[in-house]
């Protein structure tokens, strides 16, 4: 049966290895035109299998060549998938995907150029392809190197940030009050502390 398939394709003046090579190349081109790891694993697998078939076909004969190409597709597919995941080419877990400006709210980063009410620059952690953003502060200045959080993504080219050291919530205030009470109790009666 394998020999019949090979013979039918060769009647059309196209061999199985050449067909796989062309299909793999086409899928790789499709991946280049529409990135997102939709076609890369199959494209590389078929391309490598086609190359193996073209090189080993005259040596192995048609039946063994088909089995060698099937094994190559499986091995090359596994290696390509592993490499794709290991090297995180597209940012894995959705970090490389485009999102709206609201996704920036709450992100943290560091000031790379002093931030004032008029401007500055920050580098956001997990900020996407280009993590550098023009920024302005809510009030005052934020020194270079200080950690910040995005308060307002702005929807445009400039985000509004606040220094993490300036942000305080109810939990922080309650923890501070509890520490103060513990310190006062310790000062009054050092033996119970």
Protein Blocks (a to p, Z undefined) as FASTA:
>chain_A
ZZmmmmmmmmnopafklmmmmmmmmmmmmmmmmgghlmmmmmmmmmmmmmmmmmmmmmno
mmlmmmmmmmmmmmmmmmmmmmmmmnomnopghlmpccdfklmgopacddfbdcdfkbcc
dddehebjblcdcdddfbdcddehiacddfbgnlpabdcdddfklpccfklmmmmmmmmm
mmmmmmmmmmlZZ
